[in-house]
């Protein structure tokens, strides 16, 4: 992963930052972390999952190109 030298360089660089800059660094680090869910075996809720395939039924997708490009 990272060597002790790289870790030390990061710590030294962070030590030179002011409080506002450290807050920005922490926010950035959070974006790099994988998202964790309460139940690791479950997937996040996606409201579109129940909608998938809905355009195959009824008139929803009928003549969609004409409507989109009017």
N, CA, C and O of each residue as an XYZ file, in Angstrom:
280
protein
N       0.850     -1.185      0.000
C       0.000      0.000      0.000
C       0.893      1.243      0.000
O       1.500      1.554     -1.025
N       0.984      1.944      1.097
C       1.833      3.123      1.177
C       3.024      2.823      2.069
O       2.930      2.058      3.028
N       4.134      3.437      1.734
C       5.308      3.261      2.582
C       5.219      4.235      3.751
O       4.468      5.209      3.710
N       5.988      3.958      4.778
C       6.031      4.856      5.930
C       6.490      6.244      5.520
O       6.064      7.242      6.101
N       7.369      6.308      4.508
C       7.868      7.595      4.035
C       6.729      8.420      3.430
O       6.636      9.623      3.669
N       5.874      7.776      2.652
C       4.737      8.496      2.061
C       3.772      8.955      3.145
O       3.274     10.080      3.101
N       3.510      8.092      4.112
C       2.628      8.474      5.217
C       3.205      9.675      5.967
O       2.475     10.597      6.330
N       4.486      9.657      6.191
C       5.142     10.750      6.901
C       5.047     12.044      6.095
O       4.816     13.112      6.661
N       5.225     11.951      4.779
C       5.114     13.138      3.929
C       3.712     13.733      3.995
O       3.549     14.951      4.060
N       2.711     12.872      3.978
C       1.321     13.344      4.055
C       1.087     14.030      5.390
O       0.505     15.114      5.440
N       1.535     13.410      6.466
C       1.342     13.998      7.798
C       2.055     15.343      7.926
O       1.513     16.284      8.506
N       3.261     15.431      7.389
C       4.006     16.695      7.442
C       3.300     17.781      6.640
O       3.234     18.931      7.072
N       2.771     17.418      5.466
C       2.064     18.393      4.635
C       0.793     18.870      5.336
O       0.475     20.059      5.317
N       0.073     17.942      5.952
C      -1.147     18.312      6.671
C      -0.813     19.200      7.866
O      -1.568     20.113      8.199
N       0.307     18.929      8.502
C       0.732     19.734      9.652
C       0.988     21.190      9.312
O       0.979     22.041     10.201
N       1.213     21.490      8.052
C       1.481     22.866      7.615
C       0.217     23.631      7.225
O       0.278     24.822      6.920
N      -0.932     22.942      7.235
C      -2.189     23.559      6.798
C      -2.891     24.258      7.953
O      -2.713     23.912      9.121
N      -3.700     25.260      7.587
C      -4.530     25.891      8.603
C      -5.811     25.074      8.796
O      -6.052     24.113      8.065
N      -6.620     25.452      9.765
C      -7.802     24.667     10.121
C      -8.795     24.539      8.962
O      -9.372     23.472      8.748
N      -8.988     25.621      8.225
C      -9.923     25.584      7.089
C      -9.414     24.635      6.000
O     -10.201     23.891      5.414
N      -8.143     24.656      5.732
C      -7.560     23.767      4.736
C      -7.661     22.308      5.167
O      -7.893     21.426      4.340
N      -7.487     22.058      6.458
C      -7.613     20.690      6.968
C      -9.039     20.193      6.791
O      -9.247     19.028      6.453
N     -10.030     21.062      7.014
C     -11.429     20.676      6.784
C     -11.652     20.270      5.327
O     -12.360     19.303      5.046
N     -11.039     21.019      4.403
C     -11.164     20.704      2.980
C     -10.513     19.352      2.671
O     -11.070     18.548      1.923
N      -9.349     19.111      3.242
C      -8.656     17.840      3.032
C      -9.505     16.685      3.564
O      -9.609     15.648      2.909
N     -10.109     16.848      4.737
C     -10.949     15.798      5.307
C     -12.157     15.507      4.426
O     -12.536     14.351      4.240
N     -12.761     16.570      3.883
C     -13.896     16.368      2.980
C     -13.452     15.608      1.736
O     -14.166     14.726      1.259
N     -12.288     15.941      1.213
C     -11.767     15.249      0.040
C     -11.504     13.774      0.346
O     -11.848     12.898     -0.447
N     -10.902     13.511      1.485
C     -10.606     12.132      1.860
C     -11.893     11.325      1.964
O     -11.919     10.157      1.575
N     -12.954     11.923      2.479
C     -14.239     11.237      2.577
C     -14.767     10.839      1.203
O     -15.413      9.800      1.069
N     -14.499     11.655      0.178
C     -14.961     11.309     -1.170
C     -14.183     10.128     -1.743
O     -14.668      9.446     -2.646
N     -12.991      9.883     -1.229
C     -12.166      8.780     -1.713
C     -12.535      7.455     -1.058
O     -12.248      6.389     -1.602
N     -13.167      7.519      0.102
C     -13.535      6.317      0.830
C     -14.726      5.642      0.162
O     -15.636      6.324     -0.309
N     -14.733      4.314      0.114
C     -15.906      3.629     -0.445
C     -17.120      3.885      0.443
O     -17.002      3.990      1.664
N     -18.273      3.984     -0.182
C     -19.508      4.211      0.563
C     -19.835      2.959      1.354
O     -19.736      1.843      0.843
N     -20.220      3.150      2.587
C     -20.591      2.019      3.439
C     -22.061      2.149      3.784
O     -22.545      3.231      4.117
N     -22.757      1.038      3.700
C     -24.174      1.001      3.986
C     -24.388      0.300      5.322
O     -23.547     -0.482      5.766
N     -25.520      0.586      5.957
C     -25.824     -0.001      7.256
C     -25.771     -1.527      7.192
O     -25.244     -2.171      8.100
N     -26.308     -2.094      6.134
C     -26.281     -3.540      5.939
C     -25.388     -3.802      4.724
O     -25.818     -3.576      3.593
N     -24.164     -4.271      4.931
C     -23.217     -4.415      3.811
C     -23.674     -5.397      2.739
O     -23.156     -5.361      1.623
N     -24.629     -6.272      3.044
C     -25.088     -7.221      2.033
C     -26.205     -6.642      1.183
O     -26.548     -7.209      0.146
N     -26.774     -5.530      1.602
C     -27.866     -4.936      0.832
C     -27.323     -3.898     -0.142
O     -26.222     -3.376      0.031
N     -28.103     -3.617     -1.151
C     -27.726     -2.586     -2.113
C     -28.518     -1.327     -1.782
O     -29.574     -1.413     -1.156
N     -28.030     -0.163     -2.189
C     -28.760      1.065     -1.897
C     -30.101      1.089     -2.626
O     -30.258      0.462     -3.675
N     -31.058      1.811     -2.067
C     -32.376      1.925     -2.652
C     -32.291      2.703     -3.966
O     -31.715      3.790     -4.013
N     -32.861      2.148     -5.016
C     -32.896      2.810     -6.315
C     -34.341      2.868     -6.775
O     -34.904      1.842     -7.155
N     -34.955      4.043     -6.750
C     -36.367      4.146     -7.101
C     -36.655      3.793     -8.553
O     -37.803      3.503     -8.890
N     -35.654      3.806     -9.420
C     -35.883      3.486    -10.830
C     -35.972      1.986    -11.091
O     -36.429      1.571    -12.156
N     -35.542      1.173    -10.134
C     -35.564     -0.274    -10.343
C     -36.984     -0.750    -10.622
O     -37.196     -1.581    -11.506
N     -37.955     -0.233     -9.881
C     -39.330     -0.678    -10.098
C     -39.902     -0.117    -11.401
O     -40.923     -0.612    -11.881
N     -39.278      0.887    -11.972
C     -39.755      1.499    -13.206
C     -39.187      0.817    -14.447
O     -39.747      0.948    -15.536
N     -38.088      0.094    -14.294
C     -37.441     -0.555    -15.426
C     -38.440     -1.451    -16.137
O     -39.098     -2.283    -15.512
N     -38.549     -1.279    -17.433
C     -39.478     -2.064    -18.231
C     -40.836     -1.417    -18.394
O     -41.665     -1.913    -19.157
N     -41.082     -0.327    -17.701
C     -42.392      0.314    -17.776
C     -42.684      0.834    -19.181
O     -43.847      0.951    -19.568
N     -41.655      1.142    -19.934
C     -41.870      1.649    -21.286
C     -42.276      0.558    -22.253
O     -42.663      0.854    -23.383
N     -42.198     -0.683    -21.843
C     -42.629     -1.794    -22.697
C     -44.142     -1.982    -22.662
O     -44.692     -2.740    -23.461
N     -44.807     -1.306    -21.755
C     -46.240     -1.469    -21.568
C     -46.948     -0.148    -21.859
O     -46.449      0.922    -21.512
N     -48.088     -0.231    -22.483
C     -48.883      0.965    -22.709
C     -48.289      1.883    -23.759
O     -47.507      1.454    -24.606
N     -48.663      3.133    -23.696
C     -48.282      4.116    -24.711
C     -47.151      5.041    -24.262
O     -46.865      6.039    -24.924
N     -46.515      4.717    -23.156
C     -45.533      5.634    -22.596
C     -44.398      5.957    -23.568
O     -43.975      7.110    -23.659
N     -43.905      4.959    -24.292
C     -42.769      5.181    -25.176
C     -43.183      5.373    -26.627
O     -42.330      5.549    -27.498
N     -44.445      5.342    -26.886
C     -44.915      5.443    -28.271
C     -44.639      6.848    -28.807
O     -45.011      7.839    -28.179
N     -44.003      6.931    -29.940
C     -43.660      8.175    -30.627
C     -42.822      9.114    -29.753
O     -42.971     10.334    -29.817
N     -41.937      8.526    -28.935
C     -41.121      9.317    -28.020
C     -40.165     10.246    -28.785
O     -39.913     11.368    -28.344
N     -39.635      9.788    -29.922
C     -38.713     10.626    -30.695
C     -39.394     11.887    -31.177
O     -38.798     12.963    -31.128
N     -40.604     11.784    -31.633
C     -41.321     12.964    -32.110
C     -41.553     13.957    -30.978
O     -41.448     15.168    -31.172
N     -41.864     13.443    -29.812
C     -42.109     14.308    -28.676
C     -40.826     14.975    -28.197
O     -40.831     16.158    -27.855
N     -39.731     14.228    -28.169
C     -38.466     14.761    -27.689
C     -37.877     15.814    -28.609
O     -37.257     16.769    -28.140
N     -38.061     15.655    -29.906
C     -37.360     16.504    -30.858
C     -38.280     17.486    -31.571
O     -37.964     17.937    -32.672
N     -39.402     17.820    -30.966
C     -40.305     18.817    -31.575
C     -39.707     20.193    -31.527
O     -40.325     21.151    -31.992
